[in-house]
């Protein structure tokens, strides 16, 4: 069955890019599931709140596709929990995976693949916004978010639930699980001694953040923050509420 009816799982502060891109991809967005908004909010950006993600019925499972649409932007606020520490999205990813739902990618039609789609490996639950360019030997894992204007050069690997901010550029690097790359950051391994497949290769560790406008030329450890001034700070591990 071609499940073109789409349900978003979770609210975020700016839903309209997701909604508009989904429609460009031919999906019919029928509603949003969010336990924190259901019962107190009718709609968000014109899309109705139709229930809680904790009560996904069999009809939806059989006839709809799903996409986890709540994601952290540095200031994401939940009406009942306060400032979201990213755990809400992780819990929702675990939930939809456990239910074996039809999890789709939302990829803007103007996304370009320099060497064709055959040189790019895609997971599921991925959002790629407009004007994104992807080169050769790129792997994009499940539930990855890539904002508009980003460029992904060859030999780049982005793991589960990582994100690239607006206008970011990465090449010959691995972005580990849950890492966040800020808008207009540039990641090129000019000073990296680590090698992979004959190329210098840098790694941004799990749960780490690279600040807006940073230029990063070597690796960053897990649970760290790389500032635009080249300092590496401890982020601390993200803990459950």
N, C-alpha and C positions, 0 to 999 in steps of 0.2 A: 504493500500500500504506500502511495506517495503522500506522506504526512505533511501537507503544506499548512495545516493549522498549527500555529506556534503559540506556546505558553512560556512566558518569562517567569523565572523563579527568582524573586527578590527585586526590591526597589533600590535604585541608586539616585544620586542627586541630579544626574543628567541622563534621563532615559532616551531623549529624542534621537541621538545618533544611532543607538541600537535599533529603535523602532523603524526609523527611516531606512537604514541599511537592510534590515530584515525584509521590508517591503520591496526594496530594489531587487532582493534575491528571490522574490516571488512568494514569500510567506504571508499568510493571513494571520496577523497577530490578534488572538482572541482574548487575551487577558494576562494578568500578573498574579502569581501566588506569593503571598508574603504574610506570615503569621503575625507580624508586628503592625501591619497596616490593615489587614482584613477586619472589618467590623467598625473601623473608625475613619476610613478613607475610601471614597467612591472610585476615584480614578487618579492616574498619574500620567501626565502628558497625553491625555485623551484615551488611555488604555484602562479598562476597568480592572479593579482588584476583585478577582473572582473566587478567592479562597485562600487557604493556608497550604504551604508546601508540605505540611504534616498530614494532609488529608487529600492526597492525589487519588482520584477515583479510577476505577477500571476503564470507564469510557474514555477518559483523557489518555490513559496509557495506550489504549488501542487505536485512537484516532489522531493523536497530536504528537508533535515534536516539542522538545524542551530545550531551554537555554538558561544557564545560571547567569543572571543579569545584575546581581548586586556585586559590586567590586569597589575596592578601596581606592580613594583618590587623595589620601593624606588628611582629609577632613570629613570623611563620610560619617554622617550622624544618623543614629537610629532613634526613633521617637520613644522607645521604651528602654533601650539599653544605653543611650548616650553615645559617646564617641566609639565607633566600631573599631575594634583592634584586629580586624581581619579574620577573626575566628568564625564570624557568621558565614562568610563566603566558603570557608573550608568545610564547615558543617554541611552546607547546602551541596557542595560538590560530593561529599561522602554520601549524602542522602540520595541524590539522583543516580549516582553510580550503583548504589546498592539496590535500587529499584529496577535497574536494567531498562531505563527509559530510552527512547530514541533521541539521542543528544546530537544536535546538528551544529555545523559551523555557520557563522554569519560573516561572509567575506565580500567586501565591496566589489562590485563588478569591474571597477577600474584598477584593481590590484594587478600589478604586472610581474611576470616571471621572466627574468632575463634569458634563461636557458630552457624555458618551458616548465610545465608543471611536473614533468617526469623526474626532474632533479630536486624536487621538494617533497618532503614527507610530512604529512599533516595528521594530527590526532583528531579529537572531537571536542566540541564545546569551545571552539576558537572564535574570537572576534577580531577581524582585521578591517580597520576603517579605510577611508579613501586615500588615494595617492601613495600607496605603499609599494615599494619595489623590493623584490626578492631575487637573489642570485642563485648560484649553483651550490649543491650539497648543503641544503638547509633542512633542519628537522625542527618542527614546531609541535610541542607536546600538547596534551589535553588541557583545556580551559585556559589557554594563553590569550592575553589581550595585547593587541598591537594597534596603537593609535595612529592617526592620520599623518602622512608625510614621512613615516619612518623608512629607513633603508637597511636591509639585511644583506650584508655581503656574504661571499662564499665561506663555507666551512663554519657555519654558525648553528648552534644547537640550543634551543630554548625549551626548558623543562616545564613540567606541570605547574600551572597557576602562576607563572612568571608574567611580567608585563613590561612593555616598552612604551614610554611616553611619547607625546607628540614630537615629531621631527627628530627622533633619536636615530643614531647610526651605529651599527655594530658589525664587526667582521672578525672572523677567525677567533671566535670565543664561544664559551658555554655559559648560558645564563641558567643557574640552578633553580630548583624548585622554590616557589614563592618569592623570588627576588624581584625587585622593582627598579626599573631604569627610568630616571626622570626625563622630562621633556628636553629635547635638544642636546642630550648627552652624546658624546662620541666615544666609542670603545674600540680601540685598535691596539693590538699587542706589540707596540713598537719597542717596549723595554722588557718584554716577557721572555724568560729563558725556557719556560715549559714548551715542549713541542708535541704536536699531534699530527700524524700523517705527513710529516715533513715540513710542517708550518709552525711558526710561533703561535701559541694558543693561550689565551687568557681565560680565567674562570671567575665569574661573580658568584660567590657562595650562596648557599641556601639562606633565605630570609633576609638577605642583605638589600641595601638601598643605595643607589647611585644618584646623587643630587642633580637637580636641574642645571644644565649648561656645563656639566663636568666633562673634562677630557681625561679618560682613563686609559693608561698604557700598559698596565700589568694587573695581576689578579687581586681579588679582594676575598678575604676569608668569610666563612659562614657568620651570620648574625652580626654584620658590620654595616657601617654607614661610611660611604666615600663622599667627601665634601667637594665642592667646586674649587677648593683651595688645595686639594691633594692630600688632605688628612684622612686617616682611617680611624673611625671611632667605633666603640662597641655599641651595638644596637640593643643587645639583650634579647633573649629568646622570647618570641611571642607566646604568651600563655593563654590558656582558656580562661574565660570569665568565671 
